[in-house]
Amino acid sequence: MTHGLTDAQFFEKVSSFLGPFYIALALMNGLAALYLWRSGQLKTWLKLAKGIEIPNAIVWLAVAMGFAILGAVAGGGMAESLSLPESFREAINKSTGPVIYSAGTTVILIILFFFREFFVRPAVAWTIWNLMWLFLGLSMTDRDFFEIVAKPDNVPIVMLVFLLAFFTWLGTSQAVINDRRKENGEPPMEKLDNEKVLVWPDLVYPELICMIALTAFLIFWAIALPAPLEEAASSVKTPNPSKAPWYFLGLQEMLVYYDPWMAGVVLPSLIVAGLMAIPYLDFNKAGNGYYTIKERMFSYSIFQFGFLEMWITLIVLGTLLRGPNWNFFGPYEHWDAHKVQALNNVNLSEFFWENMLGRSLPGTLALADISASLDPSNWPSWIAWLGGIADPFLQFFSLLFGRELPGTLLVLGYFIALPPLMALTVLRNFYKRMGFIRFMVMANLLLFMGSLPIKMLLRWIFDLKYLISIPEYFFNF
């Protein structure tokens, strides 16, 4: 997209985008100031000398003027001056990685959750919203960042980030208000507006307008962001990086930590089954028809972590930060196809037998190893086929409970011992209200969901590849 362009040509191309971009942000803040003034929501934010008070609308109007100046600078061909410092970009590239990215997003999500009453304040949320757009604009003058973000296929992912930020704030702010009203003995906001309206025109007419507006937007998008077909597929040439569609990039990221049968079949099936099981597992009727967090703390936190941290962040990671050979690249780093990252991953069996005990890995056990008379080749031909069936099973289980015994015990303990332990301790009330079957289904779904971050931590801390590794039978976990 920018290959072959000189720096002057690149900044000229970026200027054509950043000029309208900053002007749009200026209009956005100008409309916000106008709304505060017309709706009577003016609040004094600053007090200067001689009793001069500056309300919030003036502050956002000043922000709008600042964005307008940035738009004039960018549109005037000086976009190069609107860049993040080179040292700052290099520091981000060197300090980021899958570990920092995943841990950082988790910490941010936790902070936003525990201090939600602060972050849902309109002024705070609007400030963060402006900073997000400003960061995007200042980063667009970096050639490598622009190459990734401005790619037509990746534009929806950038929109996804901002739309999710907005709607997460919207739902959380409504929940915080309702929780506060609940503490004061007041009904939720949704019950205050229970007036019934006619389907036509109160419902169908606005839907028709939205349909026309959305169609016009999609037509404009198709014209402004062309998405030409790539060259014909070839069996001798694989794209690098070879990426799945964006909605499957979370699964592709799981392939870093799991075998294809697990990341591509078992976990997606459990995700679908778990979502379908929610109405049958849920015993808490609070929150039906209104937003709340405190009345559904467990459900809210589990869903937000699973959706935002274990799905959306993996999509963003796979789209914007995974490059050739599925290596991790910083947001301002050039995608070098020759980048090599050393991998020293070991299986748990190797770590246990060779590193800890100083022994070689135990081998397989076949019928012939038990006794020569049990060798299927010595059996009568009419029952020799039984030995051909029994021998592979014996070899598999000899590996499972021999060479892979440490991993087998850990996995069995995780999925068999933890659910009863959870029922007796932290989730005792859940067990009482749900019963045995529903609780066991929920517990195992939670354990499967938790297995992904556990595998990620084991990979990052101990370079652990698989807990159970039996490649002879294509079974790895």
C-alpha positions in Angstrom: 0.0 0.0 0.0 2.9 2.4 0.7 5.6 0.2 -1.0 7.7 2.3 -3.5 6.6 5.6 -2.1 9.2 8.1 -1.0 8.8 9.7 2.4 7.4 12.9 0.8 4.8 10.9 -1.1 3.9 8.9 2.0 3.3 11.9 4.1 1.3 13.5 1.3 -0.9 10.4 1.3 -1.3 10.5 5.0 -2.1 14.2 5.0 -5.1 13.5 2.8 -6.4 11.3 5.5 -5.3 13.2 8.7 -6.8 16.5 7.6 -10.4 15.3 7.5 -9.7 13.0 10.4 -8.8 15.8 12.8 -11.5 18.1 11.5 -14.0 15.3 12.2 -12.7 15.1 15.8 -13.0 18.9 16.1 -16.7 18.7 15.0 -17.3 15.8 17.4 -16.0 17.8 20.4 -17.8 21.0 19.1 -21.1 19.1 19.0 -20.4 17.8 22.5 -19.9 21.3 23.8 -23.1 22.4 22.1 -25.0 19.5 23.6 -23.8 20.4 27.1 -24.8 24.0 26.7 -28.2 23.3 25.1 -29.1 20.5 27.6 -28.3 22.6 30.6 -25.5 20.3 31.8 -22.9 23.0 32.3 -20.5 22.4 35.2 -17.7 24.6 36.4 -14.4 22.8 35.9 -11.9 25.5 36.3 -11.8 28.7 38.4 -9.4 31.4 37.4 -8.5 34.6 39.1 -11.1 37.3 39.7 -13.8 34.8 39.9 -13.7 33.7 36.3 -15.3 30.2 35.9 -14.7 27.9 32.9 -17.5 25.4 32.4 -17.1 22.0 30.8 -18.5 23.1 27.5 -15.7 25.7 27.1 -13.1 23.0 27.8 -14.5 20.7 25.1 -14.7 23.7 22.8 -11.0 24.3 23.4 -10.3 20.7 22.6 -12.3 21.1 19.4 -10.1 24.1 18.5 -7.0 22.1 19.2 -8.1 19.3 16.8 -9.0 21.9 14.2 -5.4 23.3 14.4 -4.1 19.7 14.0 -6.3 19.3 11.0 -5.0 22.5 9.5 -1.4 21.4 10.1 -2.0 17.9 8.6 -4.0 19.2 5.7 -1.3 21.8 5.0 1.2 19.1 4.2 3.0 19.1 7.5 1.8 15.7 8.8 5.3 14.7 9.5 5.4 17.1 12.4 2.4 15.3 14.0 4.2 12.2 14.9 5.0 10.4 18.1 8.7 10.6 19.2 10.9 8.0 17.6 12.2 7.0 21.0 8.7 6.4 22.2 7.8 4.2 19.3 11.0 2.2 19.7 10.4 1.8 23.4 6.9 0.4 22.6 8.3 -2.0 20.0 11.0 -3.3 22.3 8.8 -3.6 25.4 5.8 -5.2 23.8 5.2 -8.9 23.1 2.6 -11.5 23.6 3.3 -11.6 27.4 3.1 -7.8 27.9 0.1 -7.5 25.5 -1.9 -10.2 27.3 -0.9 -9.2 30.8 -1.4 -5.5 30.0 -4.9 -5.9 28.6 -5.8 -8.1 31.6 -4.6 -5.5 34.0 -6.4 -2.8 32.2 -9.6 -4.8 32.2 -9.3 -5.4 36.0 -8.6 -1.7 36.7 -11.6 -0.7 34.6 -13.8 -3.2 36.4 -12.9 -2.3 40.0 -12.9 1.5 39.3 -15.9 1.4 36.9 -17.8 4.1 38.8 -15.0 6.5 38.0 -14.4 5.5 34.4 -18.1 5.6 33.4 -18.3 9.3 34.3 -19.1 11.0 31.0 -16.2 13.5 31.4 -13.7 10.7 32.1 -15.0 8.5 29.3 -15.1 11.3 26.8 -11.5 12.2 27.7 -10.3 8.6 27.2 -12.3 8.5 23.9 -10.5 11.6 22.6 -7.1 10.2 23.7 -7.8 7.0 21.8 -8.5 8.9 18.6 -5.5 11.2 19.2 -3.2 8.2 19.7 -4.5 6.7 16.4 -4.0 9.9 14.5 -0.4 10.5 15.8 0.5 6.9 15.0 -0.7 7.1 11.4 2.3 9.0 10.4 4.4 5.9 11.1 4.8 4.1 7.8 4.7 0.6 9.3 1.7 1.4 11.6 -0.2 2.9 8.6 0.6 -0.1 6.4 -1.2 -2.4 8.9 -4.0 -0.2 10.2 -5.0 1.4 6.9 -5.2 -1.9 5.0 -8.9 -2.2 3.9 -9.2 -5.7 5.5 -8.0 -4.3 8.9 -10.2 -1.2 9.0 -13.1 -3.1 10.5 -10.9 -4.3 13.3 -10.0 -0.8 14.2 -13.7 0.1 14.1 -14.3 -3.0 16.3 -12.0 -1.6 19.0 -13.7 1.8 19.1 -17.3 0.4 18.9 -16.6 -2.1 21.6 -15.1 0.6 23.8 -18.3 2.7 23.3 -20.9 0.0 23.9 -19.0 -1.5 26.8 -19.0 2.0 28.4 -22.7 2.5 27.6 -23.8 -0.8 29.2 -21.5 -0.4 32.2 -22.7 3.2 32.8 -26.3 2.0 32.8 -25.4 -0.8 35.2 -23.6 1.5 37.6 -26.6 3.9 37.6 -29.0 1.0 38.3 -26.8 -0.4 41.0 -26.7 3.0 42.7 -30.5 3.3 42.4 -30.9 -0.2 43.8 -28.9 0.8 46.9 -31.2 3.8 47.4 -34.3 1.7 47.1 -35.3 3.0 43.7 -36.3 1.0 40.6 -33.9 0.6 37.6 -33.9 3.2 34.9 -35.5 0.8 32.4 -38.7 0.6 34.5 -39.2 4.3 34.5 -39.8 4.3 30.7 -42.3 1.5 30.3 -44.7 3.3 28.0 -46.0 1.1 25.1 -45.7 2.5 21.6 -47.0 1.4 18.2 -44.9 -0.8 15.9 -45.8 1.6 13.1 -44.5 4.2 12.9 -42.6 4.3 16.2 -40.5 1.2 15.5 -40.6 0.4 11.7 -40.0 4.0 10.6 -36.7 4.5 12.6 -35.6 1.1 11.5 -36.2 2.1 7.8 -34.2 5.3 8.3 -31.3 3.3 9.9 -31.4 0.8 7.0 -31.1 3.5 4.4 -28.3 5.2 6.4 -26.4 1.9 6.8 -26.8 1.1 3.1 -25.4 4.5 2.2 -22.5 4.0 4.6 -21.7 0.6 3.1 -21.8 2.0 -0.4 -19.4 4.8 0.6 -17.1 2.3 2.3 -17.0 0.1 -0.7 -16.0 3.1 -2.9 -13.5 4.6 -0.5 -11.8 1.4 0.6 -11.4 -0.9 -2.4 -10.8 -4.5 -1.6 -9.5 -6.1 -4.8 -9.3 -9.8 -5.2 -5.8 -11.2 -4.6 -4.0 -13.4 -7.1 -5.3 -16.9 -7.8 -4.5 -19.4 -5.1 -1.5 -21.6 -5.8 -0.6 -24.9 -4.2 3.1 -24.1 -4.4 2.9 -20.6 -2.8 1.5 -20.0 0.7 0.9 -16.4 1.8 3.1 -15.3 4.6 1.5 -14.5 7.0 -1.3 -16.9 6.2 -4.2 -15.7 8.4 -7.7 -16.9 8.9 -10.7 -14.5 8.5 -10.7 -12.0 11.4 -13.5 -13.7 13.3 -11.4 -16.9 13.4 -8.1 -15.2 14.4 -8.8 -16.0 18.1 -8.8 -19.7 17.2 -5.7 -19.3 15.1 -3.9 -17.7 18.1 -5.0 -20.7 20.2 -3.0 -22.9 17.8 0.2 -21.4 19.4 -0.7 -23.1 22.6 -2.8 -26.1 21.5 -2.9 -28.8 18.9 -5.3 -28.3 16.0 -7.8 -30.8 17.2 -8.1 -28.9 20.5 -7.9 -25.3 19.2 -9.9 -25.9 16.0 -12.5 -28.5 17.1 -12.9 -29.0 20.9 -12.6 -25.5 22.1 -14.9 -23.9 19.4 -17.5 -26.6 20.1 -17.3 -25.9 23.8 -17.7 -22.2 23.2 -20.9 -22.8 21.2 -22.2 -25.4 23.6 -21.4 -23.1 26.6 -23.2 -20.2 25.1 -26.3 -22.4 24.4 -26.1 -23.8 27.9 -26.2 -20.3 29.6 -30.0 -20.1 29.8 -30.2 -23.5 31.4 -27.4 -22.9 33.8 -28.4 -19.5 35.0 -30.4 -19.5 38.2 -30.1 -15.8 39.0 -33.2 -14.0 37.6 -31.9 -10.6 38.5 -31.0 -8.3 35.6 -33.8 -9.4 33.3 -34.7 -6.4 31.4 -32.2 -4.0 32.9 -28.5 -3.5 33.3 -26.8 -4.5 36.5 -23.4 -5.6 37.7 -23.6 -6.0 41.5 -26.6 -8.3 41.2 -24.8 -10.5 38.6 -21.2 -10.0 39.6 -20.1 -13.6 38.8 -21.8 -13.8 35.4 -20.7 -10.3 34.4 -17.1 -10.8 35.2 -16.8 -14.2 33.6 -18.5 -13.1 30.4 -16.5 -9.9 30.1 -13.2 -11.7 30.7 -14.1 -14.5 28.2 -15.4 -12.1 25.5 -13.1 -9.1 25.8 -9.9 -10.7 27.0 -10.0 -14.2 25.6 -11.7 -13.4 22.3 -11.5 -9.7 21.2 -7.9 -9.1 22.3 -6.8 -12.3 20.5 -8.5 -11.0 17.3 -6.7 -7.7 17.6 -3.4 -9.5 18.4 -3.8 -11.8 15.4 -4.8 -9.0 13.0 -2.4 -6.1 13.9 0.5 -7.7 15.8 1.1 -11.1 14.2 3.2 -10.9 11.0 5.2 -13.3 8.8 5.8 -16.7 10.3 3.2 -15.8 12.9 5.9 -13.9 14.8 4.9 -11.0 17.1 5.7 -7.5 15.8 5.4 -4.2 17.7 2.8 -1.8 16.4 5.6 0.4 14.8 7.8 -2.5 13.8 8.5 -3.5 10.2 7.2 -6.9 9.2 10.4 -8.6 8.3 9.8 -12.1 6.8 13.3 -13.1 7.9 12.8 -12.4 11.6 13.8 -15.4 13.6 12.7 -16.0 17.2 14.4 -18.8 19.1 11.9 -21.4 20.5 13.1 -23.6 23.4 9.8 -25.2 24.3 9.9 -28.5 26.1 7.2 -31.0 27.0 6.3 -31.7 30.6 7.5 -35.3 30.3 10.9 -34.1 29.1 11.1 -31.6 31.9 10.2 -34.2 34.5 12.1 -37.3 33.4 15.2 -35.7 31.8 15.7 -32.4 33.6 14.4 -33.3 37.1 15.2 -37.0 37.4 18.1 -37.2 34.9 16.6 -40.2 33.2 15.7 -41.0 29.7 12.1 -41.0 28.6 10.2 -44.3 29.3 9.3 -46.2 26.1 6.1 -47.8 25.0 4.8 -51.2 26.2 3.6 -53.7 23.6 2.2 -57.2 24.0 5.4 -58.7 22.9 7.3 -56.9 25.6 5.2 -58.6 28.3 5.7 -62.1 26.9 6.8 -63.6 23.6 3.7 -65.8 23.6 1.5 -62.6 23.6 3.1 -61.3 20.4 0.1 -61.2 17.9 2.4 -62.6 15.2 2.4 -65.9 17.1 -1.4 -66.0 17.4 -3.6 -68.1 15.3 -4.7 -66.2 12.1 -8.3 -66.3 13.0 -7.8 -64.2 16.2 -4.6 -62.3 15.2 -6.7 -59.3 14.4 -7.6 -58.9 18.0 -4.0 -58.5 18.8 -3.7 -55.9 16.1 -6.4 -53.9 17.9 -5.3 -54.5 21.4 -1.6 -53.7 20.8 -2.0 -50.0 19.8 -4.4 -49.5 22.7 -1.8 -51.0 25.1 1.0 -48.8 23.6 -1.1 -45.7 23.8 -2.1 -46.2 27.5 1.5 -47.2 28.4 2.6 -43.8 27.1 -0.3 -42.0 28.7 0.3 -43.5 32.2 4.1 -44.1 31.7 6.0 -41.4 29.9 3.3 -38.8 30.2 2.2 -39.7 33.7 3.0 -36.3 35.3 0.9 -34.5 32.7 -1.9 -37.1 32.9 -2.1 -36.7 36.6 -2.2 -32.9 36.4 -4.9 -32.9 33.7 -7.0 -35.5 35.4 -6.6 -33.7 38.7 -7.6 -30.4 37.1 -10.8 -31.7 35.5 -11.8 -34.3 38.0 -10.6 -33.0 41.4 -11.3 -29.3 41.0 -15.0 -29.4 40.4 -15.8 -31.1 43.7 -13.3 -28.9 45.5 -15.0 -25.8 44.0 -18.4 -27.1 45.1 -17.2 -27.5 48.7 -15.4 -24.1 48.9 -15.7 -21.0 46.7 -18.8 -22.0 44.7 -20.7 -23.8 47.5 -23.7 -21.6 47.1 -23.8 -22.2 43.4 -23.7 -26.0 44.0 -26.6 -25.8 46.4 -28.8 -23.8 44.0 -27.8 -25.5 40.7 -27.6 -29.1 41.7 -25.0 -31.7 40.7 -25.5 -31.9 36.9 -25.8 -28.2 36.2 -22.9 -27.4 38.5 -20.6 -30.0 36.9 -21.4 -28.7 33.4 -20.7 -25.1 34.5 -17.5 -26.1 36.4 -16.1 -28.0 33.4 -16.9 -25.1 31.0 -15.1 -22.7 33.4 -12.1 -25.1 33.6 -11.8 -25.4 29.9 -12.0 -21.6 29.6 -9.3 -21.3 32.2 -7.1 -23.8 30.5 -6.1 -21.3 27.8 -4.6 -18.6 30.1 -3.0 -21.4 32.2 -1.4 -22.8 29.0 -0.3 -19.3 28.0 1.3 -18.7 31.4 3.1 -22.1 31.4 4.5 -21.3 27.9 5.7 -17.9 28.9 7.2 -18.8 32.3 8.5 -22.3 31.8 8.7 -22.6 28.0 6.3 -25.5 28.4 4.8 -26.8 25.2 2.5 -29.7 26.1 1.4 -31.2 29.4 0.7 -34.5 27.5 2.6 -35.2 24.3 1.9 -38.4 22.4 2.7 -37.5 18.8 2.8 -41.2 17.9 -1.0 -41.1 18.2 -1.5 -37.4 17.3 -2.6 -36.7 20.9 -1.2 -33.5 22.5 -2.6 -31.4 25.3 
